Amino acid sequence: MRRIVSYIVIALVLASCGSKEQSVESVIGTQDLQQIRTKKDQLSEKQQGLAAQIKLLNDEIAKLDTSKKVPLITTFTAEESVFTHYLDLQGNVKTKKNVLVYPEMPGQLVRIYVKEGQRVAKGQALAKIDDGGLGQQLAQVEAQVSLAKTTYDRQKRLWDQKIGSEIQYLQTKTNYEALTRSANQIKQQLGKSVIKAPFTGIVDDVIKEQGTVVAPGQGSEVFRVVNLSNMYIETDVPESYISSVKKGKEVQVEFPILGKTVTSQVRQAGNFINPANRTFKVEVGVSNKDRSIKPNLTAKLRINDYSNPKSILIPQSIISENAKGQQYVYVVKDVKNNLGKAQQVIITTGKTQGDIIEVLSGLEVGAQIVQEGARSVKDDQEVKILKIAKES
């Protein structure tokens, strides 16, 4: 009997040793490819079984747990607001009253009446050129005109009294008129010896010195006269904006160097498209009462090319895109006790300005749009609203 019990104990020990599962390390230590593959298949089967059991447990927890967690979000209310879009460009300051003054007759500069920086009025004398004896010639002709006028007046009185011949009267009249025209011509020529300001402005540069011999033509400029009261900015606008950038459009002008910003309007929009760069010229008038704005100064322009008084604006950062290329956002519906359901809404967008974009269709005024958390929610998912704000 004792021998039989011993046999039974030995059999049980052997059975327990045979049923003991080998560890991964021991299987790898055998360097037997077949055993290693068998061990891997066994572990994979266990993993799949565990995953299925965990899923069943999670589903049951979701049914029974009344304090389940839902995504936390914030929303804002869609409202109608004014949307103003600006086209950002760069331009240069110019003035149509920035000219070089040339002499109209040759001669020596005998006198310069003004200095650089001096303000002058239109028609004011800037310099005098030697007239080459025209003044003396004029004096002689004017003396002849005076004598001819006296002769003509006396002959006319006689002719009015029917005394003398008609030919004498006509000869004195013709002589007087001819000498008068000759004197006027010399006066006009003599007037060219005085260089005058073409408009009211400032003498920006005195180019020639007194005593210099000058003559009409290129290279003989004597002064530069500038008027800074009526400035404008010229810029090139792409042809795609030809229907939206027109005369009268509002423009915000910034001068970075001066730290100055002014509001103006488009005063002229060009009618010619430059074939080289497909742009057209635009002029923007600029008031310059303090004369701080100078020609050729760089300016940044923001031209109002589009406005919509009733638009819905949202941040670009909350917009997503599906596989079809459609843009969408999430709105929250059936809100109760700060809980609601997220619903995906396909939208059509328009122009952008910074991080703000205009929504043309898909949203209604009053809709609660998901802002923070918009990337983490799903369609028809229950969400909890932390804060509701109005979009400014």
Sequence and secondary structure as in RCSB ss.txt:
>XXXX:A:sequence
MRRIVSYIVIALVLASCGSKEQSVESVIGTQDLQQIRTKKDQLSEKQQGLAAQIKLLNDEIAKLDTSKKVPLITT
FTAEESVFTHYLDLQGNVKTKKNVLVYPEMPGQLVRIYVKEGQRVAKGQALAKIDDGGLGQQLAQVEAQVSLAKT
TYDRQKRLWDQKIGSEIQYLQTKTNYEALTRSANQIKQQLGKSVIKAPFTGIVDDVIKEQGTVVAPGQGSEVFRV
VNLSNMYIETDVPESYISSVKKGKEVQVEFPILGKTVTSQVRQAGNFINPANRTFKVEVGVSNKDRSIKPNLTAK
LRINDYSNPKSILIPQSIISENAKGQQYVYVVKDVKNNLGKAQQVIITTGKTQGDIIEVLSGLEVGAQIVQEGAR
SVKDDQEVKILKIAKES
>XXXX:A:secstr
 HHHHHHHHHHHHHHHHHHS   HHHHHHHT HHHHHHHHHHHHHHHHHHHHHHHHHHHHHHHH TT    EEEE
EE  EEEEEEEEEEEEEEEES EEEE  SS EEEEEE   TT EE TT EEEEE  TTHHHHHHHHHHHHHHHHH
HHHHHHHHHHTT S HHHHHHHHHHHHHHHHHHHHHHHHHHTTEEE SSSEEEEEE S TT EE SSTT   EEE
E  SEEEEEEEEEGGGTTTS TT EEEEEETTTTEEEEEEEEEE S  BTTTTEEEEEEEEE TT    TT EEE
EEEEEEEEEEEEEEEGGG EE TTS EEEEEEEEEETTEEEEEEEEEEEEEEETTEEEEEES  TT EEE TTTT
T  TT EEEEEEEEE  
